[in-house]
Amino acid sequence: MFGPYRRFALAVFGGAVAVPLVAYVVTRWPVTNRTLETVGLFLLFLVLCLMLDRFRLIKQAFHGPVPSEATEARRLGQLRIGVPEGLVHLEALRQQQRLELRLAALGVSVEWRDYISASALLQALNANEIDFGGGGGTPSVFAQAVDLLFVRVARDKTTNAGGEAVLVANDSTIQTLSDLRGCRVAVEEGSAAHYVLVCALRKAGLNPADVEIVFLSRSEALPQFSQGIVQAWSVWVPYADSPRRRDYPGRSIASLQDLFDENDPSLHLPTLYYASLDLVRQYPAILKILLEEINESGAQVNRENLAAVERLRDQLRVSDEWLERLRSLASERSIVPLDALALNGLQRQADMLRDIRLIARRVKVSDGTYSLIMRQNWTV
């Protein structure tokens, strides 16, 4: 009832209530065996409460909290995970089937659902169609501004610095960001690419009003870009660096590294993991299992990438710098908890988007309703 303050509350109750109560009883009524018996039983009850609380704390200190995985599993039954196209760690987790094997022992099945974008995934979370998913951080700012319900629970440790891009046709006369003035530029509204486009225009000394922004989904933008109906296309991280991207027309005139220089792109455009309110509040043990498996799955992908590059180093002519980066990734966690540094970067996004009226109101991304900050390494 009293949570972490139970011992203090009982002590205060015993000292501030029990003692005056005993004095009152003694002064008002004659001291009889019946009175002494009643007072004694009352004091004994208080002593027992304090002893039981102390026993619980000692037991927890030595053995940890009582596991709740089985209890939560019986109530949950099925875990529904949404995957936007190109989210590497969730795709790897689905292929490896690590999560299914671990949750099967608890009687929980896993259902995977595909989404075209993080924006669509957040809408599905709000509608209780899924329990968990991931994607860019920018869509969560737009979603929070319109009061969709979701919780940010973790982020990828690194972001592909060359992934996000502004594309133009191979034979286009557009060579730099400054050349975009007056052009039609396609982008998905409320996406990470939308924020990148705004940053790219600012870096070139342009405002969004200096170009004609055309809001199109990826599937809608491809044919219009290929046919020259739009002269440029700002695309999102996973798509820009996926095998499918290599078959698409166009060349890049801006990447994350171009826009943010030496700053860590992960702090500007984090890849986040989202959970429903129910999963966070009612199934924390299941959520912990899920984050552990995402972390391990991503770490396995990084180790496999390193091994493949080391085998083919001479043929691929990999630089020492790039090889060292792969070794660093293979030795680190693939996902990390939310922290003030990451949330501050996302807050800068939110403030800028509000300043240029892309969102209707200011949002506080560190709001405990929307962002879960916890001390958890998620290593199995």
Sequence and secondary structure as in RCSB ss.txt:
>XXXX:A:sequence
MFGPYRRFALAVFGGAVAVPLVAYVVTRWPVTNRTLETVGLFLLFLVLCLMLDRFRLIKQAFHGPVPSEATEARR
LGQLRIGVPEGLVHLEALRQQQRLELRLAALGVSVEWRDYISASALLQALNANEIDFGGGGGTPSVFAQAVDLLF
VRVARDKTTNAGGEAVLVANDSTIQTLSDLRGCRVAVEEGSAAHYVLVCALRKAGLNPADVEIVFLSRSEALPQF
SQGIVQAWSVWVPYADSPRRRDYPGRSIASLQDLFDENDPSLHLPTLYYASLDLVRQYPAILKILLEEINESGAQ
VNRENLAAVERLRDQLRVSDEWLERLRSLASERSIVPLDALALNGLQRQADMLRDIRLIARRVKVSDGTYSLIMR
QNWTV
>XXXX:A:secstr
  GGGHHHHHHHHIIIIIHHHHHHHHHHS   HHHHHHHHHHHHHHHHHHHHHHHHHHHHHHH S   HHHHHHH
H EEEEEEETT HHHHHHHHHTHHHHHHHTTT EEEEEEESSHHHHHHHHHTTS SEEEEESHHHHHHHHTT   
EEEEEES   TTTSEEEE TT S  SGGGGTT EEEE TTSHHHHHHHHHHHHTT  GGGSEEEE  HHHHHHHH
HTTSSSEEEE HHHHTSGGGGGS  EEEEEHHHHHTTS HHHHS EEEEE HHHHHH HHHHHHHHHHHHHHHHH
HHHHHHHHHHHTHHHHT  HHHHHHHHHHHTS SEE   HHHHHHHHHHHHHHHHTTSSSS   TT TTTB    
     
